Amino acid sequence: MKIGIIGYGSMGRMLLRKFSSNRKIAREDLFIANRTPEKVSKAEDIAVICNNKDLAADSDIVFVCVRPSDMRAVLSEISSSLKDDALLVTLNGSITFDMIRKIADHKTAKVIPSLTAEIDRSQTIVCYNDLVSDNDKAVLRDLLSSIGEVIELPENEVGMGSELVSCMPGFIASIFDVICTSAGKHTSIPQDQIVKMVLNTMSATGDLMLRENMTFDDVVARVATKGGITEEGTKVIYEMFPEASDEMFSKTLAKRKLTAEKASESFNSL
Ligand SMILES: NC(=O)c1ccc[n+]([C@@H]2O[C@H](COP(=O)([O-])OP(=O)(O)OC[C@H]3O[C@@H](n4cnc5c(N)ncnc54)[C@H](OP(=O)(O)O)[C@@H]3O)[C@@H](O)[C@H]2O)c1
């Protein structure tokens, strides 16, 4: 099976490295193409470098890892070169199957990985159009399982799913950045040590909850005893943070809607 990846940015680079190292896909079965060819020369030892059309003509699965604003141009360029039986995979939640079908009427999957794929712990969202067979789904799922867990969602839930897995590392990092900066104002412990203590505790808390099947309430109840010190802090978080969290989701979902509308306009102008 030959795999092609268009776009050598954050996602394309990560998928290429992971398919090569975790799935041991041979160099001659991996193709990579990028708009700026100079950037991709570093991948020469693990993949065959080619242009978009040749990549589409030779691959059984084509991952299109470009931003939504570049998607229409790439799909238009490759649609006539794709093999009849090729599985087209896009990595963007805002480009719908209906939009894609206007240009490329093919078996298509949407895949949204998270940055945590870097340590093989992605929560990867996947959904399919109605042309994708059970066998195609099994092949794609097997490939993606090399970077973490695969979660199938209906197309109308891919937006919120993306918030929860692909945006979430950014949300988590910014929340704990605020917490560590605030902690630094009240202590002489060096900032790098604060960050290390908080990150390790955060990561271990997540692992503990998953391993022991604990809820957030379970953890709060174990740590924040009635009338104690932790309870003072958790009270503030439960009083003040919901407003910020609601605002965060209304802003990101509004931006997602706008991106989808812009993409739709660009595909409708065909
Ligand atoms: N980053 C994430 O955590 C994440 C997570 C899930 C999904 N996604 C989605 O994945 C997609 C890619 O995101 P990214 O973060 O990897 O973007 P990125 O870092 O900006 O990379 C995009 C790549 O696409 C290339 N490209 C653009 N137009 C092209 C064309 N016509 N032909 C060939 N290559 C072309 C760019 O080439 P140049 O070198 O010329 O710029 C660049 O290398 C987006 O749709 C994004 O929404 C991202």
The ligand as an SDF file (V2000), in Angstrom:
LIG
                    3D

 48 52  0  0  0  0  0  0  0  0999 V2000
   -1.6060   21.8370   13.8030 N   0  0  0  0  0  0  0  0  0  0  0  0
   -2.4670   21.0380   14.4230 C   0  0  0  0  0  0  0  0  0  0  0  0
   -2.3570   20.7340   15.6360 O   0  0  0  0  0  0  0  0  0  0  0  0
   -3.6270   20.4290   13.6430 C   0  0  0  0  0  0  0  0  0  0  0  0
   -4.3940   19.4240   14.2490 C   0  0  0  0  0  0  0  0  0  0  0  0
   -5.4250   18.8330   13.5250 C   0  0  0  0  0  0  0  0  0  0  0  0
   -5.7070   19.2510   12.2350 C   0  0  0  0  0  0  0  0  0  0  0  0
   -4.9720   20.2630   11.6590 N   0  0  0  0  0  0  0  0  0  0  0  0
   -5.2970   20.6590   10.2830 C   0  0  0  0  0  0  0  0  0  0  0  0
   -4.2730   20.1050    9.4590 O   0  0  0  0  0  0  0  0  0  0  0  0
   -4.0700   20.9760    8.3280 C   0  0  0  0  0  0  0  0  0  0  0  0
   -2.5910   21.3270    8.2530 C   0  0  0  0  0  0  0  0  0  0  0  0
   -2.2440   22.0450    9.4250 O   0  0  0  0  0  0  0  0  0  0  0  0
   -0.7230   22.3350    9.7990 P   0  0  0  0  0  0  0  0  0  0  0  0
   -0.7340   22.8490   11.1930 O   0  0  0  0  0  0  0  0  0  0  0  0
    0.1310   21.1800    9.4370 O   0  0  0  0  0  0  0  0  0  0  0  0
   -0.4280   23.5670    8.7720 O   0  0  0  0  0  0  0  0  0  0  0  0
    0.9760   24.1780    8.3660 P   0  0  0  0  0  0  0  0  0  0  0  0
    2.0050   23.8750    9.3930 O   0  0  0  0  0  0  0  0  0  0  0  0
    0.7160   25.5910    7.9590 O   0  0  0  0  0  0  0  0  0  0  0  0
    1.3910   23.3510    7.0500 O   0  0  0  0  0  0  0  0  0  0  0  0
    0.6750   23.4510    5.8530 C   0  0  0  0  0  0  0  0  0  0  0  0
    1.5930   22.9250    4.7460 C   0  0  0  0  0  0  0  0  0  0  0  0
    0.8360   22.8640    3.5420 O   0  0  0  0  0  0  0  0  0  0  0  0
    1.6970   23.2340    2.4810 C   0  0  0  0  0  0  0  0  0  0  0  0
    0.9290   23.6350    1.2930 N   0  0  0  0  0  0  0  0  0  0  0  0
    0.0990   24.7040    1.1570 C   0  0  0  0  0  0  0  0  0  0  0  0
   -0.4080   24.7560   -0.0860 N   0  0  0  0  0  0  0  0  0  0  0  0
    0.1120   23.6840   -0.7530 C   0  0  0  0  0  0  0  0  0  0  0  0
   -0.0130   23.1980   -2.0630 C   0  0  0  0  0  0  0  0  0  0  0  0
   -0.7610   23.8260   -2.9830 N   0  0  0  0  0  0  0  0  0  0  0  0
    0.6770   22.0880   -2.4130 N   0  0  0  0  0  0  0  0  0  0  0  0
    1.4590   21.4390   -1.5060 C   0  0  0  0  0  0  0  0  0  0  0  0
    1.6200   21.8530   -0.2330 N   0  0  0  0  0  0  0  0  0  0  0  0
    0.9680   22.9650    0.1360 C   0  0  0  0  0  0  0  0  0  0  0  0
    2.5080   24.3700    3.0560 C   0  0  0  0  0  0  0  0  0  0  0  0
    3.6540   24.5800    2.2570 O   0  0  0  0  0  0  0  0  0  0  0  0
    4.6730   25.8240    2.4540 P   0  0  0  0  0  0  0  0  0  0  0  0
    5.8920   25.2020    3.0470 O   0  0  0  0  0  0  0  0  0  0  0  0
    4.8850   26.3730    1.0870 O   0  0  0  0  0  0  0  0  0  0  0  0
    3.9940   26.8300    3.3710 O   0  0  0  0  0  0  0  0  0  0  0  0
    2.8030   23.8420    4.4650 C   0  0  0  0  0  0  0  0  0  0  0  0
    3.9810   23.0570    4.4850 O   0  0  0  0  0  0  0  0  0  0  0  0
   -4.9780   22.1990    8.5230 C   0  0  0  0  0  0  0  0  0  0  0  0
   -6.1460   22.0620    7.7500 O   0  0  0  0  0  0  0  0  0  0  0  0
   -5.2960   22.1700   10.0050 C   0  0  0  0  0  0  0  0  0  0  0  0
   -6.5610   22.7450   10.2790 O   0  0  0  0  0  0  0  0  0  0  0  0
   -3.9290   20.8330   12.3260 C   0  0  0  0  0  0  0  0  0  0  0  0
  1  2  1  0
  2  3  2  0
  2  4  1  0
  4  5  1  0
  4 48  2  0
  5  6  2  0
  6  7  1  0
  7  8  2  0
  8  9  1  0
  8 48  1  0
  9 10  1  0
  9 46  1  0
 10 11  1  0
 11 12  1  0
 11 44  1  0
 12 13  1  0
 13 14  1  0
 14 15  2  0
 14 16  1  0
 14 17  1  0
 17 18  1  0
 18 19  2  0
 18 20  1  0
 18 21  1  0
 21 22  1  0
 22 23  1  0
 23 24  1  0
 23 42  1  0
 24 25  1  0
 25 26  1  0
 25 36  1  0
 26 27  1  0
 26 35  1  0
 27 28  2  0
 28 29  1  0
 29 30  1  0
 29 35  2  0
 30 31  1  0
 30 32  2  0
 32 33  1  0
 33 34  2  0
 34 35  1  0
 36 37  1  0
 36 42  1  0
 37 38  1  0
 38 39  2  0
 38 40  1  0
 38 41  1  0
 42 43  1  0
 44 45  1  0
 44 46  1  0
 46 47  1  0
M  CHG  2   8   1  16  -1
M  END
$$$$
